[in-house]
Amino acid sequence: MFTPDASLTEMEAAIRFQRLVQIGSAADYAAEFEWLRSKISRETYHASLFFVGLKDEIQNRISQCGEMPSTLEGMIRRAKQTEDQLHEERRLGGLCFNCGKPGHIARNCRKKW
């Protein structure tokens, strides 16, 4: 039986909405689908679509930064800042820009973005 989670932020609800699949009954799935849909604006939904398409490493960093942006513009800005920070950390640490590991450079990396 579906129980609404009142503690979800709008962005968390939007991400959960995109990843929602039926596990229990169709009625439970429909109830959660409708509840999540009612919690999110179009702008937040677009921002969450962008977020879900980002590389896992960038998603993880954004998720750990505190409150996630709820607008597409804010999410794009945060993703670019996060990617720039990762690039700078790798540059300063002498790490590969592709995989983040030492001992080689991006053009010799076996893992491509």
N, C-alpha and C positions, 0 to 999 in steps of 0.2 A: 504494500500500500504506500502510495506517495505521500510524503510529509514535506511541506514547504520549509525551506531553510531561510528564515528571515534575516540571517546574518550575512547573506551573500550581497556583495556590492553589485552595482549594475554591470560593470565590466566582467566580473566573475560569472554572473548569470548569462551574459552574452557568450562567453567562451564555453560555458557548460551547455548552452543551447546548441551551439554548433557541433559539439561532440556527443550530443544526446542520441542514444540508440535504445530500442526497446529491449528490456531484459525480462520484465515481468509481464503482466497482462497489458492488453491494448488500452484498457481503461486507465491504468496507472501511467502508461506512456503518454497518453493524451492529456491527462491531468498535469503531468510535469511539463509537457510541451507548452500547453496553454499558460501555465503559471510563469514559466521562464519568458515566454513571448511577451507577456504583459508587463514584465519588469524592465524591458530594454527599449531604448529609443533607437531610431534609425541610425543616428550618428554613432552611438556606442556600438551598434551592431557592425557598422562599417569598420570602426577601429578594431573590433575583435577579429573580424575577417583578416585584416592586415596582420594582426598579432599572431594568429594561428598559422599564417603562412611564413613567418620568420623562421630562421634557423633556430634549432633547439637552444644553442648556446646563448643567442641573443634573447630568446624568450625567457630563459632561466634568469639572466641578468636583470631584465626588466621586471620580472616577477619579484625579485629579491630587493628591488629599490624602494619598496614601500608602495604607496598608492599608485595604481596604474592610470595613465591618461584615459579619459573617457571620450575623447574626440579623435577623429582620424588625424587631424593636423598634429595634435599632441603626441599621438602614438608614433607617427612618422618621425617627428623631431626626437623623441626618446630613443627610437631604434637607431637613428643616425648617430646620436651622441654615444650610445652604448657601443656601436660598432667602432666609432673613433677611439673610444677608451680601450677597447680590446686591442685594436691595432697599435696604439701607443704602448700599452703594456707589453705586447709582444716585441715591439721595436726596442724598447729599453731593456728587455730581458734577453735579447738576442734569440728570440724564439721564431719559429716558422709562422708566417702570417696566415697560412692555411689551417694547420692543425694545432698550432700552439706548442709544439714540442721542440726541444733543442736538438742540435746536431745537423741541421740542414736548413736550406732556405726554401721559399715558396716554389720557385721554379723546379726544384728537385723533389718536391713533396709528392708522396704517393697518394695522398688524400686530396682531392680537388674539391673546392667549395661547391 
